[in-house]
Amino acid sequence: MPKRKILIIHGISADSRDNWYVNVGKHFSDAGHDVLIPNFPVKHAPNLNKWSNWAMAEIAKKGWTIDENLCLIGHSTGSLAVLRFTERLPAGAVIGPSILVACFPVAFLNPRFPTLVARTPRPGLITPKLPRVLAVHSTNDWRVPIAQNSAWLQKNLNAEVFTIGDAGHVITRHGWQDWSDELYEKADKFLADDDK
């Protein structure tokens, strides 16, 4: 597996120490990858453009370049930040395979954040720069309806979908302090380009 630069972007109302982020970061770090899990600003009211700018600044501070070894892992709102970040990359830029966990490009059913999906991501600006996407969804995530979101990601980003049974929103409260062995195996293969 090539050595990757992996940026993990947390979700709304979370930070770099929440949910599974530290354990997943350790897994990839132990495998020889360079991992960064920053705390994004204004975590209770994220602005995807600001998060995208912040991600670019964190990457620059780390001395990383935007290239095919840069892989992004986003959770929930962090997965939308991955898509916005990718949209805003210059033409010709290409990043490595990325993983979107509980991504909601078209439907998010949380009454506390009715306008979080202000606009649908723009596939024409994403797919040339992000050729490989693994979308991870749970069968019982009431916030992120699997049918609409997985279908959109498959159709518009040619995403491979990996489904987890009964994992809720894939957060600690729903029993996910870490990924399952099966998800780690899938992610390892995906990032190694072995699972085309």
KEVO-256387 format. One record per residue (C-alpha): residue in one letter; chain; x, y, z. Coordinates in steps of 0.1 Angstrom, whole numbers. Layout:
N
+------+-------+-------+-------+-------+
| rest | kette |     x |     y |     z |
+------+-------+-------+-------+-------+
|    A |     A |     X |     Y |     Z |
...
+------+-------+-------+-------+-------+
***
This chain:
196
+------+-------+-------+-------+-------+
| rest | kette |     x |     y |     z |
+------+-------+-------+-------+-------+
|    M |     A |     0 |     0 |     0 |
|    P |     A |    14 |    34 |    -8 |
|    K |     A |    20 |    58 |    21 |
|    R |     A |   -10 |    81 |    23 |
|    K |     A |   -15 |   115 |    38 |
|    I |     A |   -49 |   111 |    56 |
|    L |     A |   -69 |   140 |    68 |
|    I |     A |   -99 |   131 |    90 |
|    I |     A |  -127 |   157 |    92 |
|    H |     A |  -151 |   154 |   121 |
|    G |     A |  -188 |   161 |   120 |
|    I |     A |  -210 |   188 |   135 |
|    S |     A |  -209 |   192 |   173 |
|    A |     A |  -178 |   169 |   175 |
|    D |     A |  -141 |   174 |   176 |
|    S |     A |  -110 |   154 |   168 |
|    R |     A |  -112 |   133 |   200 |
|    D |     A |  -149 |   122 |   195 |
|    N |     A |  -164 |    91 |   181 |
|    W |     A |  -140 |    68 |   162 |
|    Y |     A |  -116 |    95 |   149 |
|    V |     A |   -87 |    88 |   172 |
|    N |     A |   -89 |    50 |   168 |
|    V |     A |   -92 |    52 |   130 |
|    G |     A |   -63 |    77 |   130 |
|    K |     A |   -42 |    54 |   151 |
|    H |     A |   -50 |    24 |   128 |
|    F |     A |   -38 |    43 |    97 |
|    S |     A |    -8 |    58 |   115 |
|    D |     A |     3 |    23 |   127 |
|    A |     A |     0 |    12 |    91 |
|    G |     A |    26 |    38 |    81 |
|    H |     A |     4 |    66 |    69 |
|    D |     A |     7 |   102 |    79 |
|    V |     A |   -25 |   112 |    97 |
|    L |     A |   -40 |   146 |   107 |
|    I |     A |   -72 |   150 |   127 |
|    P |     A |   -76 |   188 |   133 |
|    N |     A |  -104 |   205 |   152 |
|    F |     A |  -125 |   225 |   128 |
|    P |     A |  -138 |   260 |   137 |
|    V |     A |  -173 |   267 |   149 |
|    K |     A |  -182 |   230 |   153 |
|    H |     A |  -218 |   238 |   163 |
|    A |     A |  -226 |   259 |   132 |
|    P |     A |  -203 |   247 |   104 |
|    N |     A |  -198 |   267 |    72 |
|    L |     A |  -186 |   244 |    45 |
|    N |     A |  -166 |   271 |    27 |
|    K |     A |  -149 |   280 |    59 |
|    W |     A |  -142 |   244 |    67 |
|    S |     A |  -128 |   239 |    32 |
|    N |     A |  -105 |   269 |    37 |
|    W |     A |   -95 |   255 |    71 |
|    A |     A |   -87 |   221 |    57 |
|    M |     A |   -65 |   237 |    30 |
|    A |     A |   -47 |   257 |    57 |
|    E |     A |   -42 |   226 |    79 |
|    I |     A |   -28 |   207 |    49 |
|    A |     A |    -4 |   236 |    42 |
|    K |     A |     7 |   238 |    78 |
|    K |     A |    15 |   201 |    77 |
|    G |     A |    36 |   206 |    46 |
|    W |     A |    15 |   183 |    25 |
|    T |     A |     8 |   188 |   -11 |
|    I |     A |   -25 |   183 |   -30 |
|    D |     A |   -19 |   151 |   -49 |
|    E |     A |   -30 |   115 |   -54 |
|    N |     A |   -16 |   104 |   -20 |
|    L |     A |   -38 |   128 |    -1 |
|    C |     A |   -69 |   109 |    11 |
|    L |     A |   -98 |   125 |    30 |
|    I |     A |  -121 |   107 |    55 |
|    G |     A |  -151 |   127 |    64 |
|    H |     A |  -179 |   119 |    89 |
|    S |     A |  -214 |   134 |    85 |
|    T |     A |  -209 |   171 |    80 |
|    G |     A |  -172 |   164 |    76 |
|    S |     A |  -181 |   143 |    45 |
|    L |     A |  -198 |   174 |    30 |
|    A |     A |  -167 |   194 |    38 |
|    V |     A |  -147 |   168 |    19 |
|    L |     A |  -169 |   173 |   -11 |
|    R |     A |  -168 |   211 |    -8 |
|    F |     A |  -130 |   210 |    -4 |
|    T |     A |  -128 |   189 |   -36 |
|    E |     A |  -151 |   213 |   -55 |
|    R |     A |  -128 |   242 |   -47 |
|    L |     A |   -96 |   226 |   -57 |
|    P |     A |   -81 |   241 |   -89 |
|    A |     A |   -88 |   224 |  -122 |
|    G |     A |   -63 |   196 |  -129 |
|    A |     A |   -58 |   188 |   -92 |
|    V |     A |   -65 |   152 |   -82 |
|    I |     A |   -66 |   137 |   -48 |
|    G |     A |   -65 |   101 |   -37 |
|    P |     A |   -93 |    77 |   -27 |
|    S |     A |  -115 |    92 |     0 |
|    I |     A |  -140 |    78 |    24 |
|    L |     A |  -173 |    94 |    33 |
|    V |     A |  -191 |    81 |    64 |
|    A |     A |  -228 |    90 |    69 |
|    C |     A |  -226 |   115 |    40 |
|    F |     A |  -258 |   133 |    32 |
|    P |     A |  -255 |   152 |    -1 |
|    V |     A |  -293 |   153 |    -6 |
|    A |     A |  -312 |   144 |    26 |
|    F |     A |  -305 |   152 |    62 |
|    L |     A |  -334 |   147 |    86 |
|    N |     A |  -323 |   166 |   118 |
|    P |     A |  -348 |   194 |   128 |
|    R |     A |  -320 |   212 |   147 |
|    F |     A |  -302 |   219 |   114 |
|    P |     A |  -328 |   223 |    87 |
|    T |     A |  -306 |   242 |    63 |
|    L |     A |  -274 |   222 |    66 |
|    V |     A |  -277 |   209 |    30 |
|    A |     A |  -280 |   244 |    15 |
|    R |     A |  -271 |   231 |   -19 |
|    T |     A |  -264 |   198 |   -36 |
|    P |     A |  -227 |   191 |   -42 |
|    R |     A |  -215 |   197 |   -78 |
|    P |     A |  -204 |   164 |   -93 |
|    G |     A |  -188 |   181 |  -123 |
|    L |     A |  -164 |   198 |  -100 |
|    I |     A |  -158 |   168 |   -79 |
|    T |     A |  -154 |   137 |  -100 |
|    P |     A |  -124 |   149 |  -121 |
|    K |     A |  -105 |   157 |   -88 |
|    L |     A |  -118 |   127 |   -67 |
|    P |     A |  -120 |    97 |   -89 |
|    R |     A |  -126 |    71 |   -61 |
|    V |     A |  -151 |    74 |   -33 |
|    L |     A |  -161 |    49 |    -7 |
|    A |     A |  -195 |    58 |     9 |
|    V |     A |  -202 |    42 |    43 |
|    H |     A |  -238 |    42 |    54 |
|    S |     A |  -258 |    25 |    82 |
|    T |     A |  -290 |     7 |    76 |
|    N |     A |  -308 |    26 |   105 |
|    D |     A |  -294 |    61 |   104 |
|    W |     A |  -325 |    82 |   109 |
|    R |     A |  -305 |   114 |   102 |
|    V |     A |  -291 |   103 |    69 |
|    P |     A |  -316 |    82 |    48 |
|    I |     A |  -295 |    56 |    32 |
|    A |     A |  -316 |    51 |     1 |
|    Q |     A |  -315 |    87 |   -12 |
|    N |     A |  -280 |    95 |    -2 |
|    S |     A |  -263 |    63 |   -13 |
|    A |     A |  -281 |    64 |   -46 |
|    W |     A |  -270 |   100 |   -52 |
|    L |     A |  -234 |    92 |   -43 |
|    Q |     A |  -234 |    61 |   -66 |
|    K |     A |  -250 |    79 |   -95 |
|    N |     A |  -232 |   112 |   -93 |
|    L |     A |  -198 |   103 |   -79 |
|    N |     A |  -196 |    67 |   -89 |
|    A |     A |  -191 |    59 |   -53 |
|    E |     A |  -187 |    24 |   -40 |
|    V |     A |  -212 |    19 |   -11 |
|    F |     A |  -204 |    -1 |    20 |
|    T |     A |  -233 |    -7 |    43 |
|    I |     A |  -231 |   -13 |    80 |
|    G |     A |  -261 |   -29 |    98 |
|    D |     A |  -277 |   -11 |   127 |
|    A |     A |  -249 |    14 |   133 |
|    G |     A |  -271 |    45 |   136 |
|    H |     A |  -251 |    76 |   127 |
|    V |     A |  -218 |    58 |   132 |
|    I |     A |  -211 |    77 |   164 |
|    T |     A |  -201 |    67 |   200 |
|    R |     A |  -237 |    71 |   212 |
|    H |     A |  -247 |    44 |   187 |
|    G |     A |  -218 |    21 |   197 |
|    W |     A |  -191 |    32 |   173 |
|    Q |     A |  -160 |    42 |   192 |
|    D |     A |  -140 |    24 |   165 |
|    W |     A |  -146 |     8 |   131 |
|    S |     A |  -154 |   -29 |   127 |
|    D |     A |  -127 |   -53 |   115 |
|    E |     A |  -147 |   -56 |    83 |
|    L |     A |  -148 |   -18 |    77 |
|    Y |     A |  -110 |   -16 |    84 |
|    E |     A |  -103 |   -44 |    59 |
|    K |     A |  -125 |   -26 |    33 |
|    A |     A |  -109 |     8 |    39 |
|    D |     A |   -73 |    -7 |    39 |
|    K |     A |   -80 |   -23 |     5 |
|    F |     A |   -97 |     8 |    -9 |
|    L |     A |   -69 |    31 |     1 |
|    A |     A |   -44 |     6 |   -13 |
|    D |     A |   -62 |     7 |   -47 |
|    D |     A |   -66 |   -31 |   -44 |
|    D |     A |  -103 |   -30 |   -45 |
|    K |     A |  -112 |   -16 |   -79 |
+------+-------+-------+-------+-------+
***
